Structures are given as C-alpha cells and as structure tokens.
Amino acid sequence: MRIRPATLHLPFYTIQTLKNRLEWVINLRWLAVFGILISVPIGQQMLGFSLAYPQIVITASILLLVNILYFFLLHFTIFRSEFQELIFAEIQVLTDLILISCLVHFAGGVENPFYFFYMIVVILAGFLFPGVLISMLNALFAAILLTGWTLLEYHGSVPSYQLGQDIFSSAHIVTALLAFYVTTFAGIYIISNLVQSYRGLKDIIDEKNVQLEKSMQARREIFRYAAHELKSPITTIQSTLAVVDHTYAKDLTPEVKDMVERAERRSSQLLDMINEMIEITKYKEGIIVSDYQCVMFCAWLKQITESQRSYAMQKKIQLDVGTLAEEVTICFDRSEMDKVVVNLLSNALRYTPQGGRVSIEPFQDRKHYGFCIADTGIGISKKDQDKVFDEFYRTPDAKTMERTGTGLGLNLVREIIKKHEGSIQLKSEVGKGSQFTVRLPRTDKSTLKSS
C-alpha cells in the first residue's frame, strides 16, 4: 500500500519537493568534490600543510563515485512509496557523515575548523525528515564519528595529521568537542522548531485549500443549477415574444412593438449567457468529451471568417484572413475551436469602429500552431488585460461602446484553450487596438501534416 505524505506528515508539500531537495543536495556534492580537489594543491603547494593529501583525494573520489550513483538512482529508480525515498535520503546522509569524518581526520581533525562541515549535513537532514527524532539521531551519529576519530588520534591508535606544530592538549580537545556538541544539537533544536512551525502553517494552508475547493465546487453546482433552471423559462419567454411579434405585429402600436423587440433581444442575450454559463461549468468540471476532426487549417479559418463577413460589411470594417505558404491539415475538436475563433472575431468586430480593420493570421512551427486575431479597435488598458478573461467582466470602454454582452465569451475561450493545453496571449493599447494570439501544441491528436 502506498504511504501518502499526509501519513508520514512530511515537512514539505509533496514528494516531488523531497526529490527536488535531494537533487539540490546532489548538486551541492558536485561542488564539494570540486572544492576539495581544488584545495588539495593549494594546501600542499601554497600553504605548506603536511596533511594526508593522497587519502583526501581518494576520499573525494569515493564521494564523486557515490554521488554519480545517487544521481542515477534519483533519476532512474521508481520508488514504490515515500517511505522508500526517505530511506534513500537517510542513506545519503549517513554516507556523507562517514566520508566527512574521513576528510576531517585526514585534514587535521578537530584542529581544522572545517570539522563544522558535519553541521551542514545534519542541518540539511533536519529539513528533509519529519519529526525531530531522525535529526537528533543524525546529529548523535555525527558527534560519535568526530569523538571517535579524535580519541583514536589522541591515543595514537590512528595517525594524527596536524595543521600546525603544536600538539593539542586534552583541554583544547574537550573544548572543541563541547563546542561542536552544543552548536550541533542547538542547531537541530532550532531547525526542528522552524520545521514544526512550517508544518503547522502547511496544515492550515491545506485545510484552507480543502475549504476553498469545497466552496468552489458548491459555487459551480449553484452556477450550473441556476443556469439549467433559468434556461427553460427564458426560452419560453423568448418564444412567446417571438409569437407576439410575428402574429400580432399589425395590431401593435410602434411603442409596444419596440418594447417587444427590445425584450426579445434582451431575452436572447440572457439565453446566450445561460448557455455560456453551462458550457463553462462543463469545461471546468471536465465533463466535455472532445471529438477530434481533421480539417484544412487555412480553409477552416477562411470559412469562419466568411461567416462574419456580413457583419463586417455592415460596420464598414475591412476583414482580412491570411494563409500559409502551404496548406496543412490539422486535427482538433472542431466545434470547440469554432467557438474560440467566432468569439475572438466577433469581439474584434464589435469593438472596432467603422472604417477599421480586423485580420486573422495563421502560423505554424515545429512544436505549435495557431492564429493571431488583430483589430484597430478601442483597445484594452493594461489594468484590465488580466481581468478580461474572468467571468462576467467587461471593461468600462466595452460597456460604453456595446451595451449588450455577457462577459463570458473570453472566459469560455480560455477554458477551451486550456483544455487543449494551449495558451492565449493578449497585446493591446488603448485607442490602437488589440491582438489575441492563440498557440496550441502539436500532439498525437493535433499533428500538422502537409497536404
């Protein structure tokens, strides 16, 4: 059975975070090996220290080989549980402490102030593992290694390598060891408190995320329910108004006829909003199944553009559609992508004054395909550019120019493009126009082919 991070109460968000930190530790080891190998000739030739340089090089070489092994294990081994990955991390910590103890011994023992490198590994371990017990055991293991080597050197059981000529007294050794103990265990205590605080904050954030997800789900359900419940009566109202307008048109006074037509337009607008609300909810809940079809890319864009031609001519707007050097075949969900192009084109035409220009240009490269829709319309201010994709949002300038509008079109466009793993970018300047660029990745189901 797979052990979940919540079961282990890991001091990080996901198991991927643990992998990222282990990779970071492995990268630090490359730097450590490089630093050790560089310091050997410096200490030997420039500083004149009589240390065990051959043994230091051998230890660094072992560390290099071990790190190569860790690198391949981390990137090419599939661990069955988070517990196994923590075991892998603990093995690295213990190996590092053993190799550091050898390096410290060959480089002067407690006489060398770099014996505090033990602490680096111990503190890093404190960030990796849950609870304080494992961190304290690692600190205890480091203390045992340093104390063991120091006692063996002091009693002459192993060779002693000194940085200077003076022999350390027992008082000096005891002082150095006590300083190490106090610093190491105090550091672990501080780290454990920090991690515990971090974990508490993580729990609060996780709880808030769960509550937020529940509220978002409830909002989507209300959204969908309201849309479905409103659709039927609005459709009935619209049908009734249409019957009144066509059947009793001769009996209606101009004022009443105008009111009926206005109510009919408003009901149509409201019905469009309800349909878009239902579609957006379906996309966000992932309940729409794509139906991929293959089409001639440029011909498809031209066909949709021509459907908007009459409106462009009515507003005296120049509507252009570009082509590629060579026609290509593209496979996607045509009904969904039709909505994307129609929404963007109709918006461009609606918010471009008479005499303006709207264009759509297809493009393709090795990894992507897509199109740019540009206009010479009213433009969108920088402060509004991130908001135009939100539900029901319309810029003040858009409301002034066009009273009718649901504020859901671009939100639906974004959801469709997100479902296709693509992106949409907006470039705009007030008074000079806007440019929407839709970029979609080439996938197994959407591969461009030469026709």
HUNORZI-V687927 format. One record per residue. N is the residue number from 0. PHI is phi in degrees with one decimal (NA if undefined). PSI is psi in radians with two decimals (NA if undefined). BURIAL is + if it has 24 or more other C-alpha atoms within 12 Angstrom, else -. Layout:
BEGIN
n | phi | psi | burial
N | PHI | PSI | BURIAL
N | PHI | PSI | BURIAL
END
This chain:
BEGIN
n | phi | psi | burial
0 | NA | 2.37 | -
1 | -75.3 | 2.26 | -
2 | -85.5 | 2.16 | -
3 | -82.9 | 2.69 | -
4 | -56.3 | -0.61 | -
5 | -64.9 | -0.55 | -
6 | -67.6 | -0.72 | -
7 | -81.4 | -0.27 | -
8 | 56.6 | 0.93 | +
9 | -65.8 | 2.57 | +
10 | -82.9 | 0.60 | +
11 | -152.3 | 2.92 | +
12 | -71.3 | -0.88 | +
13 | -135.0 | 2.93 | -
14 | -66.7 | -0.43 | +
15 | -64.3 | -0.55 | -
16 | -63.3 | -0.71 | -
17 | -61.2 | -0.76 | +
18 | -62.3 | -0.71 | +
19 | -63.9 | -0.68 | -
20 | -70.7 | -0.65 | +
21 | -65.4 | -0.66 | +
22 | -65.0 | -0.66 | +
23 | -63.2 | -0.72 | -
24 | -64.1 | -0.71 | +
25 | -62.4 | -0.70 | +
26 | -65.0 | -0.64 | -
27 | -62.8 | -0.61 | -
28 | -65.5 | -0.64 | +
29 | -58.7 | -0.76 | +
30 | -64.6 | -0.68 | -
31 | -63.4 | -0.79 | +
32 | -61.1 | -0.78 | +
33 | -61.9 | -0.75 | -
34 | -63.7 | -0.70 | -
35 | -64.8 | -0.81 | +
36 | -66.3 | -0.54 | +
37 | -73.5 | -0.65 | -
38 | -72.3 | -0.40 | -
39 | -61.4 | -0.97 | +
40 | -65.5 | -0.53 | -
41 | -65.4 | -0.82 | -
42 | -67.5 | -0.55 | -
43 | -79.6 | -0.76 | -
44 | -93.0 | -0.74 | -
45 | -92.2 | -0.70 | -
46 | -94.8 | -0.38 | -
47 | 74.1 | 0.39 | -
48 | -73.6 | 2.41 | -
49 | -95.8 | 1.37 | -
50 | -111.2 | 3.07 | +
51 | -85.7 | 1.26 | +
52 | -63.1 | -0.72 | +
53 | -60.1 | -0.73 | -
54 | -66.8 | -0.62 | -
55 | -63.7 | -0.74 | +
56 | -64.3 | -0.71 | +
57 | -63.7 | -0.77 | -
58 | -63.2 | -0.73 | +
59 | -63.7 | -0.64 | +
60 | -66.0 | -0.71 | -
61 | -62.1 | -0.74 | -
62 | -61.4 | -0.67 | +
63 | -63.5 | -0.82 | +
64 | -64.2 | -0.74 | -
65 | -63.0 | -0.70 | +
66 | -67.6 | -0.63 | +
67 | -61.3 | -0.75 | -
68 | -61.8 | -0.79 | -
69 | -61.1 | -0.69 | +
70 | -59.5 | -0.83 | +
71 | -70.0 | -0.63 | -
72 | -64.2 | -0.71 | -
73 | -67.0 | -0.67 | +
74 | -93.5 | -0.35 | -
75 | -125.1 | 0.05 | -
76 | -105.3 | 2.33 | -
77 | -97.1 | 1.94 | -
78 | -84.0 | 2.43 | -
79 | -80.7 | -0.33 | -
80 | -153.2 | 2.84 | -
81 | -64.8 | -0.53 | +
82 | -61.4 | -0.71 | +
83 | -64.1 | -0.66 | -
84 | -68.2 | -0.60 | +
85 | -67.5 | -0.64 | +
86 | -62.3 | -0.74 | -
87 | -60.1 | -0.72 | +
88 | -65.9 | -0.72 | +
89 | -66.2 | -0.64 | +
90 | -60.7 | -0.71 | -
91 | -63.1 | -0.74 | +
92 | -62.5 | -0.82 | +
93 | -64.1 | -0.72 | +
94 | -62.4 | -0.75 | +
95 | -61.3 | -0.75 | +
96 | -63.7 | -0.70 | +
97 | -64.7 | -0.82 | +
98 | -66.8 | -0.64 | +
99 | -64.6 | -0.68 | +
100 | -62.2 | -0.66 | +
101 | -66.5 | -0.77 | +
102 | -62.3 | -0.73 | +
103 | -63.5 | -0.74 | +
104 | -61.1 | -0.81 | +
105 | -73.1 | -0.28 | +
106 | -106.3 | 0.26 | +
107 | 120.3 | -0.05 | +
108 | 65.7 | -2.54 | +
109 | -67.1 | -0.23 | +
110 | -67.9 | -0.47 | +
111 | -88.3 | 2.09 | +
112 | -62.6 | -0.25 | -
113 | -73.6 | 0.04 | +
114 | -66.2 | -0.22 | +
115 | -73.1 | -0.03 | +
116 | -60.9 | -0.42 | +
117 | -52.3 | -0.73 | +
118 | -63.9 | -0.58 | +
119 | -59.7 | -0.83 | +
120 | -64.9 | -0.74 | +
121 | -63.7 | -0.75 | +
122 | -68.1 | -0.71 | +
123 | -60.1 | -0.68 | +
124 | -64.0 | -0.58 | +
125 | -62.7 | -0.50 | +
126 | -83.4 | -0.33 | +
127 | -86.4 | -0.63 | +
128 | -106.3 | 2.58 | +
129 | -74.2 | 2.58 | +
130 | 75.3 | 3.09 | +
131 | -103.2 | -0.28 | +
132 | -62.7 | -0.88 | -
133 | -64.0 | -0.68 | +
134 | -64.9 | -0.72 | +
135 | -65.6 | -0.69 | +
136 | -64.9 | -0.67 | -
137 | -65.2 | -0.72 | +
138 | -63.9 | -0.70 | +
139 | -64.7 | -0.70 | +
140 | -63.2 | -0.72 | +
141 | -63.1 | -0.73 | +
142 | -64.3 | -0.69 | +
143 | -64.5 | -0.75 | -
144 | -62.0 | -0.85 | +
145 | -64.7 | -0.75 | +
146 | -65.2 | -0.73 | +
147 | -61.1 | -0.87 | +
148 | -61.2 | -0.71 | +
149 | -63.7 | -0.77 | +
150 | -66.2 | -0.70 | +
151 | -64.1 | -0.70 | -
152 | -67.0 | -0.74 | +
153 | -64.5 | -0.68 | +
154 | -88.6 | 0.03 | -
155 | 78.4 | 0.24 | -
156 | -72.6 | -0.47 | -
157 | -131.4 | 2.73 | -
158 | -60.8 | 2.55 | -
159 | -111.2 | 2.23 | +
160 | -111.0 | 2.13 | +
161 | -114.6 | 2.53 | +
162 | -77.5 | -0.60 | +
163 | -117.8 | -2.97 | -
164 | -89.9 | -0.44 | -
165 | -76.5 | 2.48 | -
166 | -90.1 | 2.29 | -
167 | -65.5 | 2.38 | +
168 | -81.1 | 2.89 | -
169 | -62.3 | -0.64 | -
170 | -64.6 | -0.71 | -
171 | -64.0 | -0.72 | -
172 | -65.6 | -0.78 | +
173 | -61.9 | -0.73 | -
174 | -62.2 | -0.76 | -
175 | -63.3 | -0.75 | +
176 | -66.5 | -0.75 | +
177 | -62.2 | -0.71 | -
178 | -60.5 | -0.70 | -
179 | -65.5 | -0.81 | +
180 | -58.4 | -0.88 | +
181 | -63.0 | -0.80 | -
182 | -64.5 | -0.76 | +
183 | -65.9 | -0.91 | +
184 | -71.6 | -0.56 | +
185 | -66.5 | -0.69 | -
186 | -62.4 | -0.73 | +
187 | -64.0 | -0.69 | +
188 | -62.5 | -0.76 | +
189 | -65.5 | -0.78 | -
190 | -62.6 | -0.74 | +
191 | -62.6 | -0.66 | +
192 | -66.6 | -0.70 | -
193 | -63.0 | -0.79 | -
194 | -64.7 | -0.68 | +
195 | -64.1 | -0.72 | +
196 | -64.9 | -0.73 | -
197 | -61.2 | -0.74 | -
198 | -65.3 | -0.69 | +
199 | -63.4 | -0.72 | -
200 | -64.3 | -0.67 | -
201 | -62.3 | -0.74 | -
202 | -62.4 | -0.71 | -
203 | -63.7 | -0.77 | -
204 | -63.9 | -0.74 | -
205 | -60.2 | -0.74 | -
206 | -64.7 | -0.74 | -
207 | -65.2 | -0.65 | -
208 | -63.9 | -0.70 | -
209 | -63.5 | -0.78 | -
210 | -63.1 | -0.70 | -
211 | -64.8 | -0.72 | -
212 | -64.5 | -0.68 | -
213 | -64.0 | -0.76 | -
214 | -66.7 | -0.66 | -
215 | -65.5 | -0.69 | -
216 | -64.7 | -0.75 | -
217 | -62.9 | -0.70 | -
218 | -62.9 | -0.74 | -
219 | -64.4 | -0.68 | -
220 | -65.5 | -0.75 | -
221 | -64.4 | -0.74 | -
222 | -55.5 | -0.88 | +
223 | -68.4 | -0.75 | +
224 | -63.2 | -0.81 | -
225 | -61.7 | -0.71 | -
226 | -63.2 | -0.80 | +
227 | -65.7 | -0.72 | -
228 | -70.1 | -0.53 | -
229 | -81.3 | -0.47 | +
230 | -60.3 | -0.79 | +
231 | -64.5 | -0.90 | -
232 | -64.9 | -0.61 | -
233 | -65.9 | -0.70 | +
234 | -61.9 | -0.71 | +
235 | -63.9 | -0.78 | -
236 | -60.0 | -0.79 | -
237 | -63.1 | -0.74 | +
238 | -64.4 | -0.72 | -
239 | -63.3 | -0.75 | -
240 | -63.4 | -0.68 | +
241 | -64.5 | -0.71 | -
242 | -64.0 | -0.79 | -
243 | -60.7 | -0.75 | -
244 | -65.0 | -0.71 | +
245 | -87.7 | -0.60 | -
246 | -82.5 | -0.71 | -
247 | -110.7 | 0.43 | -
248 | -58.4 | -0.69 | -
249 | -71.3 | -0.44 | -
250 | -88.9 | -0.15 | -
251 | -89.9 | 2.45 | -
252 | -72.0 | 2.77 | -
253 | -55.3 | -0.66 | -
254 | -66.2 | -0.78 | -
255 | -67.2 | -0.72 | -
256 | -60.7 | -0.71 | -
257 | -64.0 | -0.71 | -
258 | -64.5 | -0.70 | -
259 | -64.1 | -0.76 | +
260 | -65.4 | -0.70 | +
261 | -64.4 | -0.74 | -
262 | -64.3 | -0.62 | -
263 | -66.0 | -0.74 | +
264 | -65.1 | -0.73 | +
265 | -65.6 | -0.68 | -
266 | -67.2 | -0.62 | +
267 | -64.2 | -0.74 | +
268 | -62.4 | -0.75 | +
269 | -65.9 | -0.66 | +
270 | -66.4 | -0.68 | +
271 | -61.3 | -0.75 | +
272 | -61.9 | -0.75 | +
273 | -63.5 | -0.77 | +
274 | -62.4 | -0.69 | +
275 | -68.6 | -0.64 | +
276 | -60.4 | -0.76 | +
277 | -64.5 | -0.75 | +
278 | -65.1 | -0.78 | +
279 | -60.4 | -0.73 | +
280 | -61.9 | -0.72 | +
281 | -64.0 | -0.72 | +
282 | -65.1 | -0.76 | +
283 | -67.9 | -0.51 | +
284 | -91.0 | -0.05 | -
285 | 67.6 | 0.59 | -
286 | -105.1 | 0.15 | -
287 | -96.2 | 2.21 | -
288 | -95.9 | 2.21 | -
289 | -74.8 | 2.52 | -
290 | -120.6 | 1.67 | -
291 | -76.4 | 2.37 | -
292 | -133.5 | 2.72 | -
293 | -103.9 | 2.28 | -
294 | -135.7 | 2.79 | +
295 | -76.8 | 2.04 | +
296 | -57.2 | -0.99 | +
297 | -67.0 | -0.66 | +
298 | -64.9 | -0.65 | -
299 | -65.0 | -0.79 | +
300 | -62.8 | -0.70 | +
301 | -65.1 | -0.68 | +
302 | -63.5 | -0.76 | -
303 | -67.8 | -0.68 | +
304 | -62.3 | -0.71 | +
305 | -64.3 | -0.51 | -
306 | -66.8 | -0.34 | -
307 | -101.3 | 0.05 | +
308 | -63.7 | -0.74 | +
309 | -63.0 | -0.68 | -
310 | -67.0 | -0.69 | -
311 | -63.1 | -0.72 | +
312 | -67.0 | -0.64 | -
313 | -60.6 | -0.66 | -
314 | -93.4 | 0.05 | -
315 | 58.3 | 0.77 | -
316 | -106.8 | 2.32 | +
317 | -74.9 | 2.12 | +
318 | -115.4 | 1.99 | +
319 | -117.1 | 2.56 | +
320 | -130.5 | 2.25 | +
321 | -87.7 | 3.06 | +
322 | -136.0 | 2.91 | +
323 | -94.9 | 2.84 | +
324 | -60.4 | -0.56 | -
325 | -138.7 | 2.26 | -
326 | -61.8 | 2.50 | -
327 | -131.1 | 2.78 | +
328 | -105.9 | 2.29 | +
329 | -126.7 | 2.50 | +
330 | -114.7 | 2.14 | +
331 | -159.4 | -3.13 | +
332 | -79.6 | 1.80 | +
333 | -64.6 | -0.74 | +
334 | -62.1 | -0.65 | -
335 | -71.4 | -0.79 | +
336 | -71.4 | -0.46 | +
337 | -58.7 | -0.75 | +
338 | -63.0 | -0.66 | +
339 | -62.4 | -0.91 | +
340 | -66.4 | -0.76 | +
341 | -61.5 | -0.78 | +
342 | -60.0 | -0.86 | +
343 | -66.3 | -0.72 | +
344 | -67.0 | -0.80 | +
345 | -63.8 | -0.66 | +
346 | -62.7 | -0.78 | +
347 | -60.5 | -0.72 | +
348 | -70.8 | -0.69 | +
349 | -64.1 | -0.66 | +
350 | -103.9 | 0.35 | +
351 | -111.2 | 2.18 | +
352 | -65.6 | 2.90 | +
353 | -58.0 | 2.48 | -
354 | 85.0 | 0.02 | -
355 | -83.3 | -2.95 | +
356 | -140.0 | 2.42 | +
357 | -129.4 | 2.34 | +
358 | -136.4 | 2.66 | +
359 | -130.4 | 2.19 | +
360 | -123.6 | 2.10 | +
361 | -79.4 | 2.75 | +
362 | -150.7 | 2.85 | +
363 | -157.1 | 2.65 | +
364 | -145.4 | -2.89 | -
365 | -67.4 | -0.55 | -
366 | -110.6 | -0.31 | -
367 | -138.8 | 2.86 | +
368 | -143.2 | 2.89 | +
369 | 165.7 | -2.79 | +
370 | -156.3 | 2.73 | +
371 | -118.0 | 2.27 | +
372 | -113.7 | 2.02 | +
373 | -120.8 | 2.58 | +
374 | -140.6 | 2.94 | +
375 | -111.4 | 0.71 | +
376 | -85.8 | -2.69 | +
377 | -74.2 | -0.34 | +
378 | 77.4 | 3.00 | +
379 | -131.4 | 2.28 | +
380 | -68.0 | 2.75 | +
381 | -60.3 | -0.65 | -
382 | -69.0 | -0.36 | -
383 | -99.1 | -0.19 | -
384 | -65.8 | -0.55 | +
385 | -80.9 | -0.30 | -
386 | -91.8 | -0.35 | -
387 | -64.9 | -0.31 | +
388 | -91.0 | -0.02 | +
389 | -79.8 | 2.74 | -
390 | -64.0 | 2.32 | +
391 | 66.8 | 0.14 | -
392 | -87.8 | 2.29 | -
393 | -133.8 | 2.40 | +
394 | -70.0 | 2.69 | +
395 | -56.3 | -0.70 | -
396 | -65.3 | -0.65 | -
397 | -65.9 | -0.70 | +
398 | -65.8 | -0.61 | -
399 | -68.9 | -0.72 | -
400 | -78.5 | -0.70 | -
401 | -131.6 | 1.94 | -
402 | -69.6 | -0.65 | -
403 | -80.3 | 2.51 | -
404 | 158.5 | 2.45 | +
405 | -92.0 | -0.45 | +
406 | 74.9 | 0.27 | +
407 | -114.5 | -0.21 | +
408 | -59.4 | -0.89 | +
409 | -69.7 | -0.53 | +
410 | -64.1 | -0.73 | +
411 | -65.2 | -0.73 | +
412 | -57.2 | -0.82 | +
413 | -62.1 | -0.72 | +
414 | -64.6 | -0.71 | +
415 | -65.5 | -0.79 | +
416 | -65.6 | -0.68 | +
417 | -61.9 | -0.70 | +
418 | -62.8 | -0.59 | +
419 | -86.9 | 0.17 | +
420 | 60.9 | 0.55 | -
421 | -106.9 | -2.89 | +
422 | -144.2 | 2.70 | +
423 | -130.4 | 2.29 | +
424 | -120.1 | 2.52 | +
425 | -121.0 | 2.25 | +
426 | -124.3 | 2.22 | +
427 | -154.6 | 2.70 | +
428 | -142.8 | 2.30 | -
429 | -57.7 | 2.24 | +
430 | 85.2 | -0.15 | -
431 | -118.7 | -0.20 | -
432 | 115.2 | -3.14 | +
433 | -135.1 | 2.74 | +
434 | -138.2 | 2.09 | +
435 | -105.5 | 2.19 | +
436 | -114.5 | 2.06 | +
437 | -101.4 | 2.14 | +
438 | -123.4 | 2.18 | +
439 | -122.4 | 2.48 | +
440 | -79.5 | 2.61 | +
441 | -77.6 | 2.14 | +
442 | -126.1 | -3.08 | -
443 | -61.7 | -0.52 | -
444 | -96.6 | -0.10 | -
445 | -137.8 | 1.18 | +
446 | -104.1 | 2.22 | +
447 | -74.9 | 2.33 | +
448 | -131.1 | 2.51 | -
449 | -68.4 | 2.34 | -
450 | -87.6 | NA | -
END
